[in-house]
Amino acid sequence: MSKAYERLEKVLEKTMALQTALILFEWDNETLAPEEAGAHTARVIGALSEEYYNMVAGDEMKEAIEACEKEEGLTDVEKAIVKEAKETREQLVCIPAEEYRDNAQLVSEATRVWSKAKKENDFDKFVPTLKKVVDYQKKFASYRAKDGVKLYDSMLDLYEKDFNMELLDQFFDELKEAIVPLIREIKERGKKIENAFLTGDYPEEKQRELAEFLAEYVGFDFNKGVLAVSAHPFTTNLHNHDVRITTHYSDHVDSSLFSVIHEAGHGIYELGIGDDLTQTLVGQGASMGMHESQSRFFENIIGRNAAFWVPLYEKLQSIFPEQLKGVSREQFVEAINKAEPGLIRTEADELTYSLHVLIRYEIEKMIIEEDLDLKKLPEIWADKYEEYLGIRPENASEGVLQDIHWSQGSFGYFPSYALGSAFGAQLYYHMKKEMDFEGLLERGEIGVIREYLRENVHRFGKLKTSREILKDTTGEDFNPKYYIQYLKEKYSRLYDL
């Protein structure tokens, strides 16, 4: 290891320690912190964020990066870390330190304001805070954007490189053309599917037992991870030996069941990152889209697959003997795959899910590129739901206030969910050529599938982009036709179309 790289590594170790502290505060905020802690904790988060900013934007890191760029003997991993350090610094150094700290403090408080507004079904209470968040994000995007780059494209680039509005418009147009008519056809002539038994008296302690069993079954390692409860399920990690997932429990047993498998998918990705990469700038998922591809791969392509439940359904019935009495495995699989337009994105079925994402994508473009009056958001949101899904929210809590993302300033994140589903479908069709995918699930040999994903996706961290992973694994660039094919085949078969 060169002296120049050693110098950079020491600086990065300090920034990593600060990020770890901030991640722990985020985890605590969502899982254990008392309600009135928010404003006081926000000050601590602001101070830590300011320290992180000063370290990344400081001369020491700048000089260390410049010295590394002159070195000729760096390894591929070291080169990737230097490149990532330079990009991280460029994204930060253009933002004034005071604004960076104020925004970190604002976002910490904004999530609590959002949570209260959602609880009280009062969007007007959230508007002033949301306006501040939007203003900061637009300002930061203008600092980052290179000549001619639109603000929203600059935001999108933070979550998924190589996917700008032009490409996403094309992607969502193709989805819309395929999905909207299919939803209509199912409604008009699809067979009826009963799923009422999924809602009822499912005791929380039994749901917790199921959650822990399923997380472990799909490959989440509880020696390196934990499962907690939060209002909005999420995954976070400190490194590949400390990965944390959350879920929630309700009278809809499938809601918790699939949120656990989904978050376990995120967790398995983080656990699978190479030991040589963890706790470095490239020791994380390739992108938000690739991360979502893994969580949705486990949730949908594996978890909603009929073959997955062949070795598991008896276990499920043993946990809920009364609730699932007389329900066959085939009836259960049909129920968990039922497609029906709903108002809540996180509860959406596989078929309608991407339309929820499309709505958010279109609204975000309006907020960022058209300077939309935020007070109009509930009405615009409701109109779009009526247009694409044929239903209309009755209040803000089941409409525009349902997601935490905007309170966190995460504009440009939502498209990653739909891209993730498409990435996953492309990987699935390729894997079916490489292995007996459904046969492995029927035999309970999920480890073979998980190991393939670890070998081809997880272990690389950020050494590759999403498109590079797809090219290297499947032999072709991103191609949304596989996602459309997957949805058409699955739902035509399910509904006897």
Wavefront OBJ file of the C-alpha trace (Angstrom):
o trace
v 0.000 0.000 0.000
v 1.402 3.398 -1.010
v 1.957 6.199 1.522
v -0.450 8.424 -0.409
v -3.226 5.834 -0.140
v -2.454 5.211 3.542
v -2.931 8.920 4.127
v -6.304 8.902 2.351
v -7.365 5.771 4.214
v -6.798 7.476 7.577
v -9.052 10.391 6.592
v -11.722 8.033 5.237
v -11.641 6.011 8.447
v -12.616 9.131 10.409
v -15.436 9.989 7.979
v -16.673 6.405 8.202
v -16.781 6.649 12.003
v -18.898 9.810 11.809
v -21.254 8.219 9.271
v -21.619 5.209 11.554
v -22.668 7.476 14.413
v -25.216 9.223 12.164
v -26.619 5.854 11.008
v -27.063 4.784 14.620
v -28.997 7.980 15.387
v -31.225 7.324 12.337
v -31.843 3.761 13.538
v -32.640 4.969 17.055
v -34.943 7.725 15.767
v -37.055 5.181 13.873
v -37.093 2.366 16.420
v -36.556 3.371 20.059
v -36.209 7.129 20.584
v -38.944 8.818 22.651
v -41.260 11.187 20.798
v -39.965 14.365 22.426
v -36.301 13.587 21.732
v -36.453 14.866 18.154
v -35.459 18.535 18.390
v -32.643 17.855 20.867
v -31.249 14.906 18.913
v -31.426 16.982 15.728
v -28.824 19.357 17.235
v -26.430 16.452 17.811
v -27.021 15.189 14.270
v -26.369 18.706 12.980
v -23.050 18.901 14.848
v -21.912 15.466 13.630
v -22.946 16.325 10.073
v -20.968 19.538 10.217
v -17.894 17.625 11.413
v -18.356 15.097 8.583
v -18.669 17.941 6.071
v -15.518 19.642 7.338
v -13.545 16.418 7.067
v -14.699 15.558 3.533
v -14.432 19.128 2.234
v -11.158 19.836 4.053
v -7.688 20.262 2.576
v -6.389 17.045 4.117
v -8.770 14.906 2.071
v -8.287 17.024 -1.048
v -4.490 16.674 -0.890
v -4.707 12.931 -0.146
v -6.956 12.374 -3.193
v -4.662 14.423 -5.436
v -1.610 12.467 -4.229
v -3.390 9.141 -4.908
v -4.336 10.229 -8.435
v -0.622 10.586 -9.210
v 0.171 7.084 -7.941
v 0.624 4.332 -10.529
v 0.673 1.211 -8.340
v -2.817 1.342 -6.837
v -4.958 -1.807 -6.916
v -8.330 -1.796 -8.718
v -10.136 -1.562 -5.367
v -7.949 1.326 -4.230
v -8.553 3.147 -7.535
v -12.308 2.682 -7.098
v -12.154 4.061 -3.545
v -10.140 7.099 -4.701
v -12.681 7.723 -7.482
v -15.591 7.428 -5.034
v -13.819 9.720 -2.539
v -13.358 12.340 -5.244
v -17.031 12.151 -6.279
v -18.187 12.305 -2.644
v -16.024 15.342 -2.020
v -17.190 17.105 -5.205
v -20.827 16.570 -4.236
v -20.212 18.103 -0.801
v -17.641 20.825 -1.358
v -19.975 22.773 -3.638
v -22.434 23.134 -0.713
v -21.683 25.838 1.907
v -20.908 24.234 5.287
v -23.613 26.152 7.151
v -26.280 25.099 4.647
v -25.158 21.461 4.858
v -25.490 21.453 8.641
v -28.816 23.311 8.617
v -30.216 20.812 6.100
v -29.102 17.802 8.168
v -30.820 19.300 11.187
v -33.922 20.182 9.145
v -34.297 16.660 7.716
v -33.988 15.103 11.168
v -36.831 17.306 12.395
v -38.841 17.070 9.143
v -39.363 13.313 9.497
v -41.011 13.930 12.870
v -43.175 16.751 11.476
v -44.213 14.443 8.618
v -44.990 11.586 11.006
v -47.214 13.850 13.142
v -48.967 15.324 10.081
v -49.632 11.829 8.741
v -51.004 10.691 12.094
v -53.284 13.720 12.299
v -54.136 13.626 8.575
v -53.129 17.272 8.198
v -51.055 18.016 5.087
v -51.149 21.782 5.709
v -49.058 21.240 8.854
v -46.348 19.611 6.751
v -46.285 22.151 3.900
v -43.981 24.788 5.483
v -41.401 22.165 6.470
v -41.668 20.392 3.111
v -41.111 23.714 1.342
v -37.860 24.217 3.268
v -36.716 20.688 2.390
v -37.555 21.189 -1.307
v -35.780 24.547 -1.406
v -32.626 23.043 0.079
v -32.682 20.074 -2.317
v -33.140 22.329 -5.336
v -30.350 24.575 -4.123
v -28.007 21.630 -3.560
v -28.868 20.174 -6.979
v -28.047 23.534 -8.601
v -24.648 23.487 -6.870
v -23.938 19.944 -8.140
v -25.391 20.215 -11.644
v -22.872 20.594 -14.420
v -23.575 22.939 -17.329
v -26.855 22.125 -19.033
v -27.880 19.407 -16.546
v -31.417 19.804 -15.215
v -31.990 19.903 -11.465
v -34.025 16.697 -11.345
v -31.444 14.849 -13.460
v -28.823 15.924 -10.924
v -30.980 14.436 -8.142
v -31.613 11.201 -10.054
v -27.863 10.755 -10.542
v -27.366 10.481 -6.772
v -29.421 7.279 -6.689
v -28.956 5.690 -10.113
v -26.164 6.695 -12.463
v -26.856 6.542 -16.213
v -30.629 6.938 -15.794
v -31.815 10.482 -16.529
v -35.325 11.791 -17.237
v -35.049 10.963 -20.934
v -34.360 7.277 -20.226
v -36.850 7.067 -17.369
v -39.625 8.688 -19.426
v -39.111 5.978 -22.044
v -39.002 3.219 -19.405
v -42.189 4.368 -17.668
v -43.997 4.874 -20.992
v -43.297 1.229 -21.911
v -44.535 0.071 -18.508
v -47.663 2.187 -18.721
v -48.527 0.850 -22.185
v -48.259 -2.729 -20.929
v -49.602 -2.539 -17.368
v -52.664 -0.262 -17.637
v -54.454 -2.452 -20.258
v -53.531 -5.628 -18.335
v -55.063 -4.242 -15.125
v -58.198 -3.355 -17.081
v -58.355 -6.845 -18.639
v -58.030 -8.526 -15.226
v -60.845 -6.375 -13.878
v -63.128 -7.146 -16.836
v -62.580 -10.878 -17.367
v -60.062 -12.266 -14.876
v -61.141 -15.023 -12.501
v -62.055 -14.018 -8.960
v -59.413 -14.567 -6.293
v -60.331 -14.753 -2.609
v -57.889 -13.214 -0.111
v -60.106 -12.259 2.859
v -58.410 -14.895 5.050
v -55.166 -12.888 4.967
v -56.829 -10.266 7.175
v -57.960 -11.018 10.716
v -56.729 -11.930 14.142
v -53.064 -12.660 13.570
v -51.379 -12.171 16.980
v -48.288 -9.989 16.915
v -46.120 -12.497 18.798
v -46.946 -15.164 16.186
v -46.207 -12.739 13.358
v -42.852 -12.035 15.028
v -42.136 -15.776 15.164
v -42.934 -16.053 11.458
v -40.847 -12.966 10.632
v -37.751 -14.338 12.355
v -38.220 -17.756 10.753
v -38.633 -16.375 7.211
v -35.758 -13.896 7.496
v -33.443 -16.702 8.584
v -34.843 -19.131 5.984
v -34.069 -16.824 3.053
v -30.554 -16.245 4.412
v -30.508 -13.293 6.808
v -27.779 -14.056 9.364
v -28.938 -13.144 12.885
v -25.346 -13.435 14.145
v -24.620 -10.360 12.048
v -28.040 -8.729 11.992
v -31.096 -7.758 14.014
v -34.817 -7.370 13.360
v -36.790 -4.569 15.045
v -40.155 -2.824 14.653
v -40.708 0.613 13.059
v -43.592 2.515 11.477
v -41.921 2.391 8.067
v -39.885 -0.818 7.440
v -36.291 -0.140 6.412
v -32.758 -1.556 6.339
v -29.560 0.066 7.501
v -26.053 -1.183 8.169
v -22.808 -0.209 9.832
v -20.778 -2.805 7.885
v -21.209 -6.367 6.619
v -21.164 -7.735 10.176
v -23.876 -5.383 11.508
v -26.961 -5.163 9.305
v -30.298 -4.046 10.770
v -33.792 -4.539 9.368
v -37.234 -3.554 10.625
v -40.804 -4.569 9.948
v -44.284 -3.697 11.216
v -47.229 -5.835 12.314
v -50.903 -5.406 11.467
v -54.032 -7.493 10.970
v -52.904 -8.069 7.355
v -50.523 -10.994 7.838
v -49.129 -10.769 4.316
v -48.070 -7.153 4.918
v -45.517 -8.030 7.596
v -44.621 -11.331 5.974
v -43.486 -9.714 2.733
v -41.991 -6.606 4.303
v -39.696 -8.948 6.277
v -38.637 -10.876 3.157
v -38.166 -7.552 1.328
v -35.951 -6.042 4.027
v -34.101 -9.348 4.428
v -33.271 -9.074 0.712
v -31.700 -5.669 1.341
v -29.889 -7.104 4.351
v -28.561 -10.141 2.467
v -27.090 -7.771 -0.143
v -25.194 -5.862 2.557
v -24.100 -9.073 4.299
v -22.759 -10.369 0.974
v -20.435 -7.439 0.279
v -16.802 -8.548 0.340
v -14.771 -8.192 3.542
v -12.147 -6.308 1.535
v -14.742 -3.643 0.660
v -16.818 -3.251 3.826
v -16.299 -0.016 5.789
v -14.934 1.664 2.662
v -16.669 4.028 0.234
v -17.309 1.135 -2.175
v -18.557 -1.196 0.567
v -22.237 -0.664 -0.175
v -24.760 -1.564 -2.848
v -24.043 -0.580 -6.450
v -27.040 1.774 -6.491
v -30.501 2.266 -5.027
v -31.981 0.476 -8.053
v -29.727 -2.555 -7.686
v -30.475 -2.616 -3.947
v -34.196 -2.589 -4.698
v -33.666 -5.319 -7.290
v -32.410 -7.605 -4.529
v -35.114 -6.786 -1.979
v -37.858 -7.158 -4.578
v -36.205 -10.281 -6.005
v -36.474 -11.939 -2.599
v -39.937 -10.533 -1.872
v -41.602 -11.206 -5.219
v -39.636 -13.442 -7.565
v -38.785 -15.799 -4.689
v -41.344 -15.063 -1.940
v -44.488 -14.923 -4.083
v -43.379 -17.847 -6.238
v -45.641 -20.895 -5.833
v -42.540 -23.106 -5.588
v -41.258 -21.177 -2.540
v -44.256 -22.297 -0.472
v -44.036 -26.014 -1.310
v -41.655 -26.740 1.621
v -42.963 -23.898 3.811
v -46.745 -23.853 3.805
v -47.159 -26.506 6.513
v -44.913 -24.436 8.779
v -47.059 -21.355 8.107
v -50.225 -23.294 8.930
v -48.657 -24.587 12.147
v -48.074 -20.973 13.282
v -51.620 -19.884 12.295
v -53.715 -23.098 12.477
v -57.084 -21.415 13.029
v -56.575 -18.482 10.657
v -55.503 -20.714 7.731
v -57.745 -23.684 8.495
v -59.138 -25.115 5.282
v -56.980 -22.846 3.096
v -54.958 -24.866 0.593
v -51.449 -23.938 -0.477
v -52.768 -23.123 -3.947
v -55.423 -20.777 -2.511
v -52.803 -19.078 -0.359
v -50.418 -18.532 -3.299
v -53.243 -17.074 -5.404
v -54.227 -14.757 -2.528
v -50.719 -13.356 -1.971
v -50.460 -12.600 -5.694
v -53.887 -11.019 -6.146
v -53.716 -7.839 -8.241
v -56.064 -5.062 -7.211
v -55.485 -1.303 -7.421
v -54.954 0.189 -3.957
v -53.923 3.514 -2.474
v -50.811 2.512 -0.492
v -47.552 1.931 -2.364
v -45.978 -0.319 0.272
v -49.075 -2.548 0.241
v -49.328 -2.670 -3.561
v -49.249 -5.920 -5.491
v -46.502 -6.657 -8.003
v -48.558 -5.666 -11.035
v -49.753 -2.234 -9.894
v -46.655 -1.315 -7.880
v -44.765 0.455 -10.655
v -47.741 2.706 -11.365
v -47.437 3.993 -7.774
v -43.796 4.775 -8.563
v -44.712 6.402 -11.888
v -47.126 8.769 -10.103
v -44.414 9.870 -7.681
v -41.905 10.274 -10.503
v -44.258 12.530 -12.462
v -45.059 14.621 -9.377
v -41.395 14.975 -8.423
v -40.645 16.314 -11.901
v -43.377 18.900 -11.381
v -42.059 19.882 -7.922
v -38.458 20.270 -9.066
v -38.720 21.367 -12.705
v -42.004 23.309 -12.702
v -41.873 24.983 -9.284
v -45.215 23.472 -8.281
v -47.257 25.089 -5.506
v -46.933 22.425 -2.786
v -50.403 23.176 -1.400
v -51.824 21.632 -4.598
v -50.067 18.301 -4.023
v -52.999 16.411 -2.413
v -55.292 17.208 -5.344
v -52.692 16.446 -8.029
v -51.839 13.194 -6.250
v -55.508 12.163 -6.082
v -56.082 13.044 -9.768
v -53.171 10.872 -10.876
v -54.338 7.917 -8.785
v -57.736 8.221 -10.394
v -56.192 8.417 -13.879
v -53.805 5.449 -13.580
v -55.395 3.185 -10.972
v -59.048 4.162 -11.052
v -59.215 4.994 -7.332
v -59.024 8.213 -5.345
v -57.662 8.761 -1.809
v -60.151 10.280 0.618
v -57.500 11.964 2.748
v -53.825 12.993 2.787
v -52.690 10.157 5.071
v -53.638 7.541 2.498
v -52.485 9.862 -0.275
v -49.633 12.327 -0.446
v -48.508 11.863 3.178
v -48.001 8.092 3.025
v -44.247 8.053 2.243
v -41.345 9.254 4.393
v -39.037 10.012 1.435
v -39.813 13.685 0.769
v -39.400 14.575 4.446
v -35.893 13.120 4.153
v -35.157 15.157 1.036
v -34.931 11.971 -1.067
v -36.128 13.427 -4.378
v -35.085 11.152 -7.241
v -35.190 7.986 -5.118
v -38.615 6.626 -6.141
v -37.710 5.561 -9.722
v -35.178 3.152 -8.169
v -38.059 0.966 -6.960
v -39.392 0.358 -10.477
v -35.894 0.018 -11.937
v -35.128 -2.514 -9.214
v -38.106 -4.656 -10.232
v -36.937 -4.497 -13.848
v -33.314 -5.348 -12.952
v -34.587 -8.311 -10.920
v -36.726 -9.659 -13.773
v -33.763 -9.474 -16.163
v -31.592 -11.412 -13.672
v -34.405 -13.950 -13.122
v -34.816 -14.843 -16.794
v -31.062 -15.297 -17.124
v -30.842 -17.419 -13.945
v -33.588 -19.715 -15.251
v -31.195 -20.622 -18.089
v -28.398 -21.300 -15.584
v -30.316 -23.364 -12.996
v -33.568 -25.130 -12.175
v -34.842 -22.048 -10.341
v -38.311 -23.264 -9.325
v -36.987 -26.767 -8.603
v -34.484 -25.348 -6.144
v -37.258 -23.436 -4.356
v -39.461 -26.547 -4.175
v -36.596 -28.499 -2.606
v -35.856 -25.693 -0.129
v -32.420 -25.137 -1.684
v -32.652 -21.352 -1.679
v -28.973 -21.123 -0.746
v -27.964 -21.960 -4.342
v -29.939 -18.951 -5.623
v -28.634 -16.682 -2.868
v -25.022 -17.731 -3.533
v -25.423 -17.000 -7.258
v -26.597 -13.485 -6.402
v -23.766 -13.028 -3.916
v -21.204 -14.148 -6.487
v -22.569 -12.033 -9.357
v -24.064 -8.997 -7.584
v -23.487 -8.595 -3.853
v -19.742 -9.094 -3.400
v -18.820 -6.290 -5.799
v -20.351 -3.506 -3.708
v -19.912 -0.289 -5.701
v -17.039 -1.577 -7.830
v -19.554 -1.910 -10.682
v -22.550 0.155 -11.760
v -25.982 -1.460 -12.101
v -25.676 -1.597 -15.862
v -22.228 -3.176 -15.639
v -23.581 -5.855 -13.281
v -26.431 -6.609 -15.702
v -24.072 -6.758 -18.690
v -21.529 -8.967 -16.923
v -24.168 -11.319 -15.498
v -26.809 -11.549 -18.240
v -24.735 -10.622 -21.289
v -26.838 -7.591 -22.201
v -27.489 -4.016 -21.090
v -30.587 -3.034 -19.137
v -33.670 -4.239 -21.013
v -37.158 -3.547 -19.588
v -38.780 -6.148 -21.885
v -38.020 -8.864 -19.297
v -39.992 -7.062 -16.599
v -42.959 -6.582 -18.928
v -42.727 -10.230 -20.034
v -42.575 -11.364 -16.385
v -45.711 -9.404 -15.422
v -47.687 -10.463 -18.502
v -46.818 -14.144 -18.135
v -47.420 -14.268 -14.394
v -50.732 -12.426 -14.290
v -52.162 -13.940 -17.480
v -51.536 -17.374 -15.943
v -52.843 -16.364 -12.498
v -56.089 -14.916 -13.857
v -56.654 -17.464 -16.675
v -56.567 -14.745 -19.342
l 1 2 3 4 5 6 7 8 9 10 11 12 13 14 15 16 17 18 19 20 21 22 23 24 25 26 27 28 29 30 31 32 33 34 35 36 37 38 39 40 41 42 43 44 45 46 47 48 49 50 51 52 53 54 55 56 57 58 59 60 61 62 63 64 65 66 67 68 69 70 71 72 73 74 75 76 77 78 79 80 81 82 83 84 85 86 87 88 89 90 91 92 93 94 95 96 97 98 99 100 101 102 103 104 105 106 107 108 109 110 111 112 113 114 115 116 117 118 119 120 121 122 123 124 125 126 127 128 129 130 131 132 133 134 135 136 137 138 139 140 141 142 143 144 145 146 147 148 149 150 151 152 153 154 155 156 157 158 159 160 161 162 163 164 165 166 167 168 169 170 171 172 173 174 175 176 177 178 179 180 181 182 183 184 185 186 187 188 189 190 191 192 193 194 195 196 197 198 199 200 201 202 203 204 205 206 207 208 209 210 211 212 213 214 215 216 217 218 219 220 221 222 223 224 225 226 227 228 229 230 231 232 233 234 235 236 237 238 239 240 241 242 243 244 245 246 247 248 249 250 251 252 253 254 255 256 257 258 259 260 261 262 263 264 265 266 267 268 269 270 271 272 273 274 275 276 277 278 279 280 281 282 283 284 285 286 287 288 289 290 291 292 293 294 295 296 297 298 299 300 301 302 303 304 305 306 307 308 309 310 311 312 313 314 315 316 317 318 319 320 321 322 323 324 325 326 327 328 329 330 331 332 333 334 335 336 337 338 339 340 341 342 343 344 345 346 347 348 349 350 351 352 353 354 355 356 357 358 359 360 361 362 363 364 365 366 367 368 369 370 371 372 373 374 375 376 377 378 379 380 381 382 383 384 385 386 387 388 389 390 391 392 393 394 395 396 397 398 399 400 401 402 403 404 405 406 407 408 409 410 411 412 413 414 415 416 417 418 419 420 421 422 423 424 425 426 427 428 429 430 431 432 433 434 435 436 437 438 439 440 441 442 443 444 445 446 447 448 449 450 451 452 453 454 455 456 457 458 459 460 461 462 463 464 465 466 467 468 469 470 471 472 473 474 475 476 477 478 479 480 481 482 483 484 485 486 487 488 489 490 491 492 493 494 495 496 497
